[in-house]
Amino acid sequence: MNILFLCTGNSCRSQIAEGWARHYVADRHRVQSAGIEAHGKNPRAIAVMQEAGIDISGQQSTRVDKNMLEEADLVVTVCGHADEHCPALPPGTQKLHWPLSDPARATGSEERVMQVFRASREDIRQRVTTLLESL
């Protein structure tokens, strides 16, 4: 199965989801992430995943293209903007929506912002494991 996590900028939520999915599925499924746009990787997302023992620093922030959509068996949108602006999917491609809040919008002290990123990481971990168990 080819799973595509889709977000607005492919900098945070979809990157974290890709990291967890790659960690849990090894070579059993193809996993990738992309954005409606490509904003680059968020260093805090990389940091909180590193805390959990997952290195996502080598993942790319990419813009979704026609080939990605055509190859995907399942597209998981991880924010409302991506859900609303998701390009038309080929027949047979499943779509799932996770309405995740954007940790990059967190404000306050650095510790408070990192707490929001950690909470997001754990929420996404749970959603990814539940999804993979259902496949």
C-alpha positions in Angstrom: 0.0 0.0 0.0 1.2 3.5 -0.8 0.2 6.1 1.9 0.5 9.8 1.3 0.2 12.3 4.2 -0.9 15.7 2.8 -0.6 19.0 4.6 -0.5 22.7 3.7 3.3 23.2 3.7 4.7 19.7 4.4 6.8 21.2 7.2 5.4 19.7 10.4 2.3 17.5 10.8 2.7 15.5 7.6 6.5 15.2 8.2 5.8 13.8 11.7 3.1 11.4 10.3 5.5 10.2 7.6 8.2 9.6 10.2 6.0 7.5 12.5 4.6 5.5 9.6 8.0 4.8 8.2 9.1 3.7 11.7 6.2 1.3 12.1 5.8 -0.2 8.7 9.5 -0.6 7.7 9.2 -2.0 4.1 5.7 -3.3 4.2 4.1 -0.1 2.8 5.4 2.9 0.9 5.0 6.1 2.9 5.5 9.7 1.7 4.3 13.1 2.6 3.8 16.3 0.6 2.1 19.7 0.8 -0.2 21.8 -1.2 2.9 24.0 -1.0 6.4 23.2 0.2 7.5 25.4 3.2 10.7 23.5 4.2 11.0 21.3 7.3 10.2 22.7 10.8 13.3 22.3 13.1 11.0 21.8 16.1 9.3 18.9 14.4 12.7 17.4 13.7 13.7 18.0 17.4 10.6 16.4 19.0 10.8 13.4 16.7 14.5 13.0 17.6 13.4 13.0 21.3 11.3 10.0 20.4 14.2 8.3 18.6 12.9 9.0 15.1 15.2 10.9 12.7 13.1 12.8 10.1 15.9 15.2 9.2 16.5 13.4 5.9 12.9 13.6 4.7 12.1 16.2 2.1 9.5 19.0 2.1 7.9 18.5 -1.2 4.9 19.8 -3.1 2.3 17.2 -4.1 2.3 16.3 -7.7 0.1 14.3 -10.1 2.4 11.2 -9.9 2.2 11.1 -6.1 -1.6 11.2 -6.2 -1.8 8.6 -9.0 0.5 6.2 -7.0 -1.3 6.7 -3.7 -3.7 4.1 -2.4 -4.6 6.2 0.6 -4.3 10.0 1.0 -4.5 11.3 4.6 -5.0 15.0 4.9 -3.7 16.3 8.2 -5.2 19.8 8.2 -8.3 21.6 7.0 -6.6 23.6 4.3 -5.1 20.5 2.7 -8.5 18.7 3.0 -10.3 21.6 1.3 -7.6 22.1 -1.4 -6.7 18.5 -2.0 -6.5 17.9 -5.8 -8.9 15.5 -7.3 -7.9 11.9 -6.5 -7.9 9.1 -9.1 -10.8 6.6 -8.9 -10.2 4.0 -6.2 -7.9 6.2 -4.1 -9.1 6.4 -0.5 -9.0 9.6 1.5 -9.0 10.1 5.2 -9.0 13.4 7.0 -7.3 14.1 10.4 -8.2 17.7 11.6 -4.9 18.4 13.4 -4.1 21.7 14.8 -0.9 23.3 13.7 1.8 23.2 16.4 3.8 25.8 14.4 1.2 28.3 15.4 1.9 27.8 19.1 2.9 30.9 21.1 4.6 31.5 24.4 7.9 30.5 25.8 10.1 28.0 24.0 9.2 25.3 26.5 5.4 26.0 26.0 5.8 25.8 22.2 7.8 22.5 22.5 5.1 21.1 24.8 2.6 21.8 22.0 4.9 20.1 19.5 5.3 17.1 21.8 1.5 16.8 22.2 1.0 16.9 18.5 3.7 14.3 18.0 1.9 11.9 20.4 -1.5 12.6 18.8 -0.1 11.8 15.4 1.7 8.7 16.7 -1.6 7.4 18.0 -3.5 8.1 14.8 -0.7 6.5 12.7 -0.7 3.3 14.8 -4.5 3.1 14.7 -4.4 3.6 10.9 -1.7 1.0 10.3 -3.5 -1.6 12.5 -6.6 -1.1 10.4 -4.8 -1.9 7.1 
